[in-house]
Amino acid sequence: MVEGEIIKFYRKKAGLTQEELGLGICTLSYISKIERGQSACSSEIIELLSERLHLDIKKEIRRFENLGNQLYHWHKTIIMRRLKEVDEINKELEKIPFINSSKYAALYQLLQARYYILKMNYKKTYTLLQYVEKEHPNLPPYEKNLLKHVWGIYYICNCISSRTENHQKAIEVLKEIEKDEYGNPEYNYDLAVAYHCIDSRVMAYAYAEKALRYFRETNNSLMAITAESLMLLQIGNDIHHNLEELTESYYNLIHHSELLYATDKKGMLLNNLGFEHFRRKDYAHAHKFYKEALQMTDKSSVLYLQRLYNYLESGLAGKIMRKSSMLRKAQEGMSLAKKLENEFYQLVFKLLILLTENKLNQYYTFIEKDALPYFQLNNHTIFINKYAKELYDHYMESEHYQKAAQISKVLIDPISAS
């Protein structure tokens, strides 16, 4: 009974006991039954209780009955990445006072957790997920699967910075989703991302393809671009694949992004295209695409750090940038990394600075003592292999064969050697 939930919420808000609320209107037991939805009561009684609570009960009933539809619509806008509308609905929902004490409380809190992931506030996401698990142990099927989905997204996104075990956790929890109970195939995209992060290319492509079909069926153009770009990354792993053909595919997606005024998607695609050229050692084109992506990125974000690093790394590898420009931009990255308290990017920008300054002894010592142990601790496989290989070559050239033998173990098994 909707009236009972509403009356109970406003009674508690007013600081009244059931006896105080019912005084002169009805008995304590009658109030208790109303609040528990165990007794139908006359409109006259409801009206009298509402007057005592200074409550427009008809208005609150309309608001309550619309709440479920609002929440499911909010979820849809989150899936569609209609970010302006997502924010507007969030503000509307925050104004509903009884939302966290209603039967929709768990659904609301789970969607809030998804909302905070979009805002990259992973601390609030984690707090909400823990709260839901504690306060709602017996969730309905839809909410139970939504909880698994949000945990999966959380594990993927909150990798300060990408611990491999978090991606494995994401896969485990996402694979537990009962697709028929949930009815939201969007989670296939998140599975694709998790498999991509552990370099499982076939699985990443397969799930991205499933996600792409779903996004096209639901006219979710923004996420269709994202899924297709993930598929291109798997294709691009084959460095013998025709680069011109791959570039043309990227340009098609970039054009679609421009038609949708999706600047963030265009930036992502340009950055990925830069990566495709970089791994084929075409540093000039990589540098060009990385620069374009960097120019359309928020300068106060972790994403800016990532793209700045890519831009500088390609500039250094291709000997494209002047030393003074390299150092100035690397110092900019270091300052932002410190401001954001991001240890990973503090390390990689420090390495760029030492290498640019040609301080090779300090560079190799820093890899050995600081950078490589951190990358191993946090399972950054790509960076472990990159810097372990550099260290190995350095030890061989300087005839430190014992150290070379030790570091070779890292190259054989990057994680176990940590």
N, C-alpha and C positions, 0 to 999 in steps of 0.2 A: 504494500500500500504506500504510494508515493507521499501522501499527506503525512503519514507517520514519520518517515525519514526526515522530511522537512521540519516538522514540529520538533522532533528530537534534537536536530542540529541547532535550531534557534533557541530552544529552551536552554541547552548547555551554554550557548553563546551569551545568553542573558544571565547566566549564573543561577538559574532556578532549579529547584528539585521538582520531581514529578508531582509531589504533593502540593507544592506551592503553585505550580501551574494550574492544577485542577481545582484549587480551592474555590468552592462555590459554583463550580461548573460540572465536575464529575469526580468520580472516586479515583484514588491512587492506582488501583488495579486496572481501571478502565484506561487511564493514561498509558500505563505500561503496555497494555494490549494494543493500543493504537500505534505506539512507537515501534512495536515489534511486528506490526502488520498483521496481527492475529484477530483483529476485530474491525468489522465495518462500522462506521459511526455516522450519525446524522450530520448533514451539512451545517445544522445549527450549532452543534458542538464544535465542529472544526472552525466555524466562524468565530465563536467565542474565544477559543484557544488562540486563534490568530490575532484577534484584537488585543488580547493580553500581551502577546509577543510583539505588537506593533508590526504586523506582518501582512503583506498582500499575498494571501495564499494562492489565489488564481494565477497571479503573475509568476510565483515561484514554481507552481506545478508546470506551467508552460515551459519555463526555463529548464526544469528537470527533465521533462519528457523529450525535449530537443537535445539534451546533453549527449545521449548516445550517438545520434546522427552527427553532431558537431565533432565528436571524437573520431569517428570513422572517417569523416571528411578531412580532419586534420592529418590523420595518418596518410590519406591519399595524397594530400598536398606535399607531405614530407617525401613520399615515394617519388612524386613527380618533380621534386626539387623546385617547387614554386615558392621561393624563399620569402618574397615579400608577403604573400598570403599566409605562409607558415607563421611569420612573426605576428601578423594581424590576428590570426585565430588564437595564438598563444596569449595575446593580451586580453582577448575576450574571455577566454577560459579562466584566466587568473582572477577575473572579477566575480566569478561564481563562487560564493562563499562556502557552499556545502559540498563542493566537488570531491574533496578528500575524505569525506565521511559518507559518501554515497556508494551504491553498488558499482559505480564506474571508477572508484578510486584507483584500483590496480591498473586498469587500462590507461587512465590519465597519467599515472606515475610512470608507466612504461613508455608512453609516447613522449612524456617530458624528457625521459632519458635519451630517446632518439633525438629530440630537439637539441639537447645539450651536446650530443655528438656533432650535429651540424655546426654548432657554435664552438666546437673544439674545447668544450669545458668538460674534460674527462673525469675530473674529480667529482663534479656534481652527478655525472652519469653513474659512476661507481656507487656513490652514496645512495642514489635512488634504486639501483638494482639490488643492492644489499637490503635496503628497506623493504622492497616488495617481497623478496624471498623470506624475510623474517615475519612480516605482517600478514602476508597472504600465502600461506603454505599450500592451500588447496585451490589453485587457480582453475578457471574454466579452460577448456581446450584452446581457444583462440589466444587468450592471454598467456597460457603456459608456453605456447609456441612462439609468441611474440617475445617473451622473456628470453628464450634461447636465441632468437634472432638478434636481439639487442646486445646480449652478451657477446655473440659472435662478432658483431660490428665493433663493439668496444675493444675486444682483444686485437682486432686488426688495426684500429686507429690509434689506440693508446700504446704505441710501441715507442716510448720515448727513448729509445729509438729501435724499433723493430726487433725485439727479441724473437728468435725463431720459435721458441716454445709457445709464445703467444699466438703465433699463426697456427701452430698445431692445435692449440686449445680451440681456436676459432673454428677450425675444420671439424673437430670432434663435436662441438656443441651445435654447429649448423647442420651436421649430418643427422643429428637427433630429431630435427624438426619433422613433424608429421604433416606432410604437404597437403593432404586432404582435409585435415582439421584446420590448418592455418589458412589455406587458400590464397597465399601471397607468394608467388614464385620469384619475387624480387630477391629472395635470399640466395638464389643461384648466382647472382652477381657477386655477392659477398664471398661465397665459396670460391668463385673464380679468382678474386683478389687474393684470398688466403693461399690458394695453390700457386698463384703467380709469385707470391712472396717467398715461398719455399722452393721456387724454381721447378715446379711440377708443371711443365708446359702443356702436356696433352690434357691433363685434367683442367687446367686453367682455361684452355681454349674451349673444351667441351662445355663447361659450366657457363662461360661467357656467351657462348652460342645460344644456350638455353635462355639465358637472361635477355639476350638481344631479341629473341622471338617474342618473349613476354612484353618487353618494352615497346616493340613495334605494334603488337596486338592492342596495347592500351594507349597508343599514341603518345608515349613518353619519349619525346624526341631527344631531350637532353641526356637521359640515361642510355638511350640507344646509341648515341655518339660515344658515351663513356664505355659501354660494353664493347662496341666495335673497335675502339682504340686499344682496349685490352687484348682483343684478338690479334690486332696488328702487332702488338708487342711480342706475342708468342710466335707469329710468323717471322718477325724480324730476328728472332734468336738464331735462325739459320742465316749466317752471314753470307752464304752463297745465293740467297734469294735475291732476285733482281731489285736493286736499290731504286731504280727509276720507277718501277712499277709500285714499289712500296711507298715511295714519296708521293706518287700520284694519288694513291689511296688516302694518304694523310691530307693532302690538299683538298680532296673531296669532302672529308670530314670538317676541315677548317672552314670551307665554304658554307657548309650547313650550319656551323657554329655562328658564322657571321650573319646568316639569314635570321637566326634566332636571337641575335644580339647577346650571345653567350660568351662573353669575354673570358670567363674563367675556363671554359672548355677549350677555347682557342689557345689560351696560354698553355694548358696541359698538352694539347696536341703538338704545339711548336716545341715544347720541351722534349716530348717523346721523339719527335722527328730529329731533334738535335742529338738525342741519345743514339738513334739508329745510325747516324753519320759518325758519331764519335767512336762507336764500337767497331766501325769499319775503317777507323783512322783517317777519316776525311774531316780533319780538325777545322778547316776553314768554314765549311758549311755548318758543322756542328756549332761552332762559335756564333755564327750568324743567327741560327735558329734559337740558341740559348739566350742570346741577347734580346731577341724579340719577345721571348717568353718572360724574361726578367723585367722588361719595361712595362708589362701589364700586370705586375704582381705587387700586392700590398707590401710596402717596404718595412713594415713592422712585424711581419709574420715569419714563422718557421719555414713556410713555403718559399719565402724570399731567400732565406739562407740556403736552402737546397738548390735553387736555381742560380744563385750567385756563385755557389761552389762549382756547379756544372760549367758556368760561363768562364770562370777563372781557370778551371782545370783544362778546358779545351784551349784556352788562350795560351796557357803554359806549354801544353803538349805540342801545339802547332807553332809555338814561338811567334804568336800573332800580336801580343800586347807588349807595350813598353814596360820596363821594370818598374818605373815610378807609378804607372797606372795600376799594375798588378798589386803592388804593395798598398796603395791607397785603398783599393777596393777590398783587398783581403783584410786590412785593418778595420774597414767598415763592417765586414762580416764578423770579425772577432768581437767588435763592440756590441753588435746586436745580439750575438750568441751569449755574451755575458749578461746583457740586459734581460734576455729571455731565460737565463739560467740553463742553457742547453749545453751540456758538457760535450756531447758528440761533436757539434759544430765548432766549439772552441778548439778541440783537438785538430780537426781537419784543416781549419783556417791557420792554426799555428804551423802545421806541416807545410802548407802552401807558402807561408811567409818565410820559413827557414829555407825552403827549396829555392824560392825566388831570390833570396839574399845570398844564395850559394854557400850557406853555412852548413856544409855537408856533414861534418863531424857531429855538430849539434843535432842535425836532422836525423841521422841514424841512431844516435843515442836516445832521442825523443821517441822514435818509433819503438825501440827496444824497451825502454823503461816506462813509457806512459801510454802511447797510442795503442800498440798491439795488445798489451794486457787488457785495456778497456774494450777493444773490439772483440777480444776472445770472451771476456766476461759477459758481454751483451750479445754474443753470437752474431756479429756483423760479418757474415761469411765473405761477402765481396771484398770488404776492406781488410779482413784477415788475410785473404789470399793475395791481394794487391801489395800490401806492405810487408808481409812475410817473404814474398818473392823478391822484393827490393832488398830486404835485409839479407836474404840468402846470397844474392848476387854480390852484395857489398862484402860479406864475410869471405866469399870465395876469392874475390879480387884482392882483398887485403890479407889473404892466406890465414884467416882465422877458421881453420877447418873444423875444429871442435864445435864452435858456435854455429857454423854452417850446418853441421850434422844435427844439432839440436833444433835449429829452425826448420830443417827439412821435415821433421815430425809434424810441425804445424801445417805444412803444405799437404802432407798426406792425410791428416785428420785434424782440421782446424778447430773443432769443438773439443775433442777429447784431450788435445794437447794443452788446453787452457788450465 
